[in-house]
Structure formats: structure tokens, C-alpha cells
């Protein structure tokens, strides 16, 4: 059997393993190992098993992942999500659909110190969902807004998925973070506009609440100023060259940890839960990365990425058409699997192809633009039927809302996402303007 045929056949086998609930890391490890043995025999796979774990996990850049996870867990236990939601609700709650808008704004703020979409959705769901339901917001809007708002956790820096993309493609993490800001802000604004339109069409979906006086708003701001300070110090220090992203993550984790310790509700049990959650999630991510190393090594042996590049060149496919086809594939995959798996599975295959095409950009700009565009599309997969992990997380919390109502509720946000994807696709300068200004 030709090597490239083995590479093509590997993907449906991998998806079949995922369908029967084999963990993604283990599935990639099995398929990659068996494929490598079929092509090259036992010796290369034994050598890979001996060296890959050390080679991967001695990478200094990977240490940023547990630090950002630790920061997010401390922030969750310190009640930062609740403080952000109360302040945003005080500012926007008197507007029609304002509390749902406040939930999206709080998701954006919490995402800026969390870095995980699922964690953002779960944490904000606990805080905002009871209030939205108490005020009479429809089940569709309240769950849809929180599911969509949770996706901001992987787009607004710091982002664990963006870090992994940067490591896979050997890009500068700080520059990737910088270029994610405008798409992240556009996402939050797009969701707020979607809510505004939704509550005008469905007039009973998003009621208003009493206007909060400015004095009370300022009092609530006192509970979140330290969150803003941590973010400014962490991100500002990285771009001013005072410290690396890993050092910035350490400062952020220390800052949120200090705030958590001073919180009255934080105790020894909470601290143990934070450490345990960080360790478990880090172990899961690292095992998936290890499995991806075996699978990607096998794909490289099949020369499938080279064949895709040759096919594109020989058929004179337009560069933007190639990107469009990849984005459509991501939307389809988003219905079936989670964002981390998509990135680890596809980037080693698609990235060499993208870098071989001419978009009128420098190689670094091409890599960053494609990375942000990929992240945006992967983010959409978190609220796309039939999987939509964020949708299931929020719906499980709202026990009185049928799953079909939650999927109906995310439709306006999906439409906002599609518009944003088209804008970022047609106008790469939207993504790259911050890079060009600061570098």
C-alpha cells in the first residue's frame, strides 16, 4: 500500500476510535504508532517512544500552559467571575437584554485571565445563569449567550489553544496574543449586537432591570480593579519586554493566587482543588500533545502534507480558495470534536501547505493570520451542533431548558461568528494591524 494512502486511511480510523469514546490522546498514539510500524518497522517507533516525551516536555514554552491554567483556577475560586458579572450587570442591566450583554462582557473579562473556553463557560454559567433566569430571560437567550460568551476564553489572550498553535508552528507567542486582541474585541461586540437584535425581535426574551446609580457602580468597580491591574501588568509587561510570556503567566498566577488567599471563602480545601484541577488538566493536555507527536510523525512519513502542496501547485488553486476550503473543513470538524484535537490533528498537515502559498504577506504575517483565523473557526465549533461542548456544559446547568432551546439560542451568535470569519478572511489587515503598529 502506498504511504500516502495509509495517511488518508488513518483519519477515518482515528475518527472511528473517537466515536467509540477512546480518549483523543490515546487514539492518536495508537494510530500514529501502528502507522509508523507499517511504514518503517519497529525501530523508529521505539526510538520515538524513547526520546519524544523528553523532547516535548522539556520545551520551556510549554510551561506557560499550567501557569495560565493555575491563574484561571485561582480566579474562579477567588470569585472574580461573580465580581465581573455584577459590575457589568450594573452598567448594562437597565438596557433591554442588558444582563445577557453583561454576561458576555464578563465572559470576555474572565477569559482575559483564564485562557480556557470550557472553564469560562462553566464558571460564568454558575454565576450568571441563575440571575438571568430569575430576571425572566428566556431559556434560549440565557443559555445561548453564556455558551457563546464562553468561547471568548480561547480567543482573548491569554489562550491555551493559541499557545499550542504557536509552539506547533514555531511562532512568537507574544505576537500571537497581540494579534488576537482585535478579533476578540470584535467577537464580544458582535455577540452584544446579536443580543440587541434578538431582544427586539423576541420582545419578551430579554427584560430590563432597574438602573443602578453611578455610586453603586463605582462601589462594584472596587471589587474588580485588581483583575484589571493583573491583566495590564501581565500583558503590558510582555509587550514592553519586561518579561517573557512564561514569566508573565507566573506573575498572573501569583497575583490571582494572592487575591484568592485574601478572599474569605478561600480555604485549604479550595487551594487543594485548585492544584488538583490544574494538574489534571495539564496532564490531559500534555498527553494529547504526546499522542499528537506520534500521529504527526506518522503523517510526515506518509508525505501527505507534501502531496497536498503539490496538488495545490499543479492545479493552480487560488490561495484564498485553499484557505476557504480548510475553514469549511474546520466548521465540519467542529461539529464532531473539540478545539484542542482539531488544532493538533490538522495544523501539521495544513500549515506547510499554507506557508507554500502567496497571500501577499510575509511568512510571519501569513502564519499569524492563518492561526487567528483558525482559532476563530475552531471557536465556532464549540457552539455548533451536534457536539458544541459549550452548549452542553451550559445546558446541563440549566436543567429546565431543553437542549433544542439552547441550540436555537446560539443561532444569532453563530451568524455573528460567520460575519466575523468572512471579515477576517477577506481583510487580513484587521488581524495584523496590531503587529504592524507595535513591531
C-alpha positions in Angstrom: 0.0 0.0 0.0 1.2 3.5 -0.9 2.3 5.6 2.1 0.0 8.5 1.3 -3.0 6.1 1.2 -2.1 5.0 4.7 -2.1 8.6 5.7 -5.6 9.2 4.2 -7.0 6.0 5.8 -5.6 7.0 9.2 -8.1 9.8 9.6 -11.3 7.8 9.4 -9.8 5.2 11.7 -8.9 7.9 14.2 -12.5 9.4 14.0 -13.9 5.9 14.5 -11.9 5.5 17.7 -13.1 8.9 18.9 -16.7 7.8 18.1 -16.4 4.8 20.5 -15.0 7.2 23.2 -11.3 6.4 23.0 -9.5 9.5 24.5 -8.1 11.7 21.8 -4.5 11.4 23.1 -4.6 7.6 23.2 -6.3 7.4 19.8 -3.6 9.5 18.1 -0.9 7.5 19.9 -2.4 4.2 18.7 -3.0 5.2 15.1 0.4 7.0 14.8 2.3 4.1 16.3 0.7 1.4 14.1 1.1 3.6 11.0 4.7 4.2 11.7 5.3 0.5 12.3 3.6 -0.4 9.0 5.8 2.1 7.1 9.2 1.8 8.8 9.1 -1.1 11.2 9.5 -1.3 15.0 12.9 0.5 15.4 11.8 4.1 14.5 8.7 3.9 16.8 10.9 2.5 19.7 13.3 5.4 19.1 10.4 7.9 19.1 9.0 6.5 22.3 12.4 6.8 24.0 13.0 10.4 23.0 9.7 12.2 22.2 8.4 12.7 25.8 11.7 14.3 27.0 12.0 16.3 23.8 8.4 17.6 24.1 8.1 18.3 27.8 11.5 19.8 28.3 10.3 22.6 26.0 10.3 25.8 28.1 7.4 27.3 26.2 5.1 24.6 27.4 5.5 25.6 31.0 3.2 28.6 30.2 0.2 26.2 29.9 0.0 25.0 33.6 0.7 28.6 34.8 -2.2 30.1 32.8 -4.4 27.2 34.0 -3.4 27.8 37.6 -4.2 31.5 37.1 -7.7 30.7 35.8 -8.4 28.3 38.6 -7.3 30.8 41.2 -9.5 33.4 39.5 -12.5 31.1 39.6 -12.1 30.3 43.3 -11.5 33.9 44.2 -14.9 35.0 43.0 -13.6 37.1 40.2 -16.2 35.9 37.7 -19.0 36.9 40.1 -17.4 40.4 40.6 -17.1 40.9 36.9 -20.7 39.9 36.2 -22.1 42.1 38.9 -20.2 45.2 37.7 -21.1 44.6 34.0 -24.7 44.0 35.1 -24.8 47.2 37.0 -23.6 49.1 33.9 -25.8 47.4 31.3 -28.7 45.8 33.1 -31.1 48.7 32.6 -30.9 48.2 28.8 -33.1 45.6 27.0 -31.2 42.4 27.1 -28.6 44.2 29.1 -27.9 41.4 31.7 -27.2 39.0 28.8 -24.9 41.6 27.3 -23.3 41.9 30.8 -22.8 38.1 30.8 -20.9 38.3 27.5 -18.8 41.2 28.8 -18.0 39.3 32.0 -17.0 36.2 29.9 -14.6 38.4 27.9 -13.1 39.8 31.1 -12.8 36.4 32.7 -11.4 34.9 29.5 -8.6 37.5 29.7 -7.4 35.8 32.9 -8.5 32.3 32.3 -7.4 31.1 28.8 -9.9 28.2 28.6 -13.3 28.3 26.8 -14.8 25.4 28.8 -13.6 26.9 32.1 -15.0 30.3 31.2 -18.4 28.8 30.1 -18.7 26.7 33.2 -17.6 29.4 35.7 -19.8 32.1 34.2 -22.7 29.7 33.9 -22.6 29.1 37.7 -22.6 32.9 38.3 -24.8 34.4 35.6 -27.4 31.7 34.7 -29.4 31.8 38.0 -29.6 35.7 37.7 -30.7 35.6 34.1 -33.4 33.0 34.8 -34.6 34.9 37.9 -35.0 38.1 35.9 -37.2 36.3 33.3 -34.7 35.9 30.4 -35.8 33.2 28.0 -34.1 29.8 28.3 -32.8 30.1 24.7 -31.2 33.6 25.2 -29.7 33.0 28.7 -28.1 29.7 27.8 -27.2 30.7 24.2 -25.5 33.9 25.4 -23.4 32.1 28.0 -22.4 29.3 25.6 -21.3 31.8 23.0 -19.6 34.1 25.6 -17.6 31.1 26.9 -15.9 30.8 23.5 -14.1 34.2 24.2 -11.9 32.2 26.7 -9.9 30.7 23.8 -9.7 33.9 21.7 -9.0 36.8 24.1 -5.4 36.4 25.4 -4.1 34.5 27.2 -5.3 31.5 25.2 -4.1 27.9 25.8 -5.1 26.9 22.2 -3.1 29.9 20.8 -0.1 28.9 22.8 -0.2 25.4 21.4 -0.6 26.7 17.9 2.4 29.0 18.4 4.5 26.0 19.6 3.4 23.8 16.8 4.3 26.4 14.1 7.3 28.0 15.9 5.7 31.4 16.2 6.2 34.1 18.8 3.5 33.7 21.5 3.5 37.4 22.4 2.9 38.4 18.8 0.1 35.8 18.5 -1.5 37.2 21.7 -1.3 40.8 20.3 -3.0 39.9 17.0 -5.8 38.1 18.8 -7.0 41.3 20.6 -8.9 42.9 17.8 -10.7 39.7 16.7 -11.5 39.0 20.3 -13.0 42.5 20.8 -14.9 42.1 17.5 -16.3 38.8 18.9 -17.5 40.4 22.1 -19.1 43.4 20.3 -20.7 41.0 17.7 -22.3 39.0 20.4 -23.6 42.1 22.2 -25.1 43.3 18.9 -26.6 39.9 18.3 -28.3 40.1 21.7 -29.6 43.6 20.9 -31.2 42.4 17.7 -32.5 39.2 19.3 -34.4 41.0 22.1 -36.0 43.4 19.6 -37.3 40.5 17.5 -38.3 38.4 20.6 -39.6 41.2 22.8 -40.1 39.0 25.9 -36.8 37.2 25.7 -34.7 39.9 27.5 -36.3 42.1 30.1 -34.7 45.1 31.7 -33.8 45.7 35.4 -33.7 48.8 37.5 -31.0 51.3 36.6 -28.1 51.2 39.1 -26.8 54.6 40.4 -23.3 55.6 39.5 -22.2 55.5 43.2 -23.2 51.8 43.4 -21.4 51.1 40.1 -18.2 52.7 41.5 -18.6 50.5 44.6 -18.8 47.4 42.5 -15.8 48.6 40.4 -13.7 48.4 43.6 -14.1 44.6 43.5 -12.6 44.2 40.0 -9.9 46.8 39.8 -7.3 44.2 40.9 -8.4 42.0 38.0 -7.7 44.8 35.5 -4.4 45.5 37.2 -3.2 41.9 36.9 -4.1 41.8 33.2 -2.4 45.1 32.5 0.8 44.1 34.4 0.9 40.7 32.8 0.1 41.6 29.2 1.8 45.0 29.4 5.0 43.6 30.8 5.2 41.0 28.0 4.9 43.7 25.2 7.2 46.1 27.0 9.8 43.4 27.0 10.0 43.3 30.8 9.4 39.5 30.9 8.6 36.6 28.7 5.1 35.1 28.3 6.0 32.3 30.7 7.2 34.9 33.3 4.0 36.9 32.6 1.9 33.8 33.3 3.8 33.2 36.6 3.1 36.8 37.6 -0.5 36.4 36.7 -0.8 33.2 38.6 0.9 34.7 41.7 -1.4 37.8 41.5 -4.6 35.8 41.3 -3.3 33.4 43.9 -2.7 36.3 46.3 -6.2 37.7 45.7 -7.7 34.2 46.2 -5.9 33.7 49.5 -7.2 37.0 50.8 -10.8 36.0 49.9 -12.8 34.9 52.9 -14.4 32.0 51.1 -11.0 30.6 50.1 -9.6 27.9 52.4 -7.2 24.9 52.3 -9.8 22.7 50.6 -10.1 25.4 47.8 -6.3 25.5 47.4 -6.1 21.7 47.1 -8.9 21.8 44.5 -7.1 24.5 42.5 -3.8 22.5 42.5 -5.6 19.2 41.6 -7.7 20.8 38.8 -4.6 22.4 37.3 -2.6 19.1 37.5 -5.4 17.0 35.9 -6.0 19.5 33.1 -2.3 19.9 32.4 -1.8 16.1 32.4 -4.7 15.8 29.9 -3.3 18.4 27.6 0.2 17.1 27.7 -0.9 13.6 27.0 -2.9 14.8 24.0 0.3 16.7 22.8 2.3 13.4 23.2 -0.3 11.5 21.2 -0.2 14.2 18.5 3.6 13.9 18.3 3.3 10.2 17.4 0.5 10.8 14.9 2.1 13.8 13.3 5.4 11.8 12.9 3.5 9.2 11.1 1.7 11.7 8.8 5.1 13.2 8.0 6.3 9.7 6.9 3.3 9.4 4.6 4.4 12.7 2.9 0.7 13.7 2.8 1.4 17.4 3.5 3.9 17.5 0.6 1.3 15.8 -1.7 -1.3 18.5 -0.7 1.2 21.2 -1.5 2.0 19.6 -4.9 -1.7 19.2 -5.7 -2.4 22.8 -4.9 0.5 24.0 -7.1 -0.2 21.7 -10.1 -3.9 22.7 -10.2 -3.2 26.4 -9.7 -5.6 26.7 -6.8 -6.1 30.2 -5.6 -4.6 30.8 -2.2 -7.8 32.2 -0.7 -9.7 29.3 -2.1 -7.4 26.8 -0.3 -7.9 28.7 3.0 -11.7 28.8 2.4 -11.8 25.0 1.9 -9.7 24.5 5.1 -12.1 26.8 7.1 -15.1 24.9 5.8 -13.4 21.6 6.9 -12.8 23.1 10.3 -16.5 24.1 10.6 -17.4 20.5 9.8 -14.9 19.0 12.2 -16.1 21.4 14.9 -19.4 19.5 14.9 -17.6 16.3 15.8 -14.6 17.1 18.0 -13.0 19.6 20.5 -10.8 22.5 19.6 -7.5 21.1 21.0 -7.9 17.9 19.0 -8.6 19.9 15.8 -5.5 22.0 16.2 -3.2 19.1 17.0 -4.6 17.0 14.2 -4.7 19.4 11.3 -2.1 22.1 11.8 0.9 19.8 10.9 -0.9 18.8 7.7 -2.3 22.2 6.6 0.4 24.6 7.9 3.1 23.6 5.3 0.5 24.0 2.6 -0.5 27.5 3.7 3.2 28.6 4.0 3.8 27.5 0.4 1.1 29.9 -0.9 1.5 33.6 -1.7 -1.0 35.8 0.1 1.0 39.0 -0.4 2.1 38.8 3.2 5.4 38.0 4.9 5.8 34.4 6.2 5.3 35.5 9.7 2.2 37.5 8.9 0.8 34.5 6.9 1.4 32.2 9.9 -0.2 34.6 12.4 -3.2 35.5 10.2 -3.9 31.8 9.5 -3.5 31.0 13.2 -6.0 33.6 14.3 -8.4 32.7 11.5 -8.2 29.0 12.5 -8.7 29.9 16.2 -11.9 31.9 15.3 -13.3 29.0 13.3 -12.4 26.4 16.0 -14.1 28.7 18.5 -17.3 28.5 16.4 -17.1 24.7 16.7 -17.7 25.0 20.4 -21.3 26.1 19.9 -22.1 24.2 16.7 -24.5 21.2 16.7 -24.4 18.3 17.2 -21.4 18.4 19.7 -21.0 22.1 20.8 -19.2 21.4 24.1 -20.0 24.8 25.5 -23.7 24.3 24.7 -23.8 21.0 26.6 -22.0 22.5 29.6 -24.4 25.4 29.9 -27.5 23.3 29.1 -26.5 20.8 31.8 -26.5 23.7 34.3 -29.9 25.0 33.2 -31.9 21.8 34.0 -35.2 23.4 33.0 -34.1 24.3 29.4 -34.3 21.7 26.6 -31.2 21.2 24.6 -33.0 22.2 21.4 -33.8 25.6 23.0 -30.1 26.2 23.8 -29.1 25.4 20.2 -31.8 27.8 19.0 -30.3 30.4 21.3 -26.8 30.1 19.8 -28.0 30.7 16.2 -27.8 34.6 16.4 -24.2 34.2 17.8 -23.3 31.7 15.1 -24.5 34.3 12.5 -22.3 36.9 14.2 -19.4 34.5 14.0 -19.8 33.8 10.3 -19.8 37.5 9.6 -16.6 37.9 11.6 -14.9 35.0 9.9 -15.7 36.5 6.5 -14.3 39.9 7.5 -11.1 38.4 8.9 -10.8 36.2 5.8 -11.2 39.0 3.3 -9.3 41.6 5.2 -6.1 40.1 6.9 -5.1 43.6 7.9 -7.8 43.5 10.6 -5.8 40.7 12.3 -2.3 42.1 11.5 -2.8 45.8 12.3 -1.5 45.5 15.9 1.5 43.5 14.7 2.4 46.2 12.2 1.9 49.0 14.7 4.0 47.5 17.5 6.6 45.6 15.5 
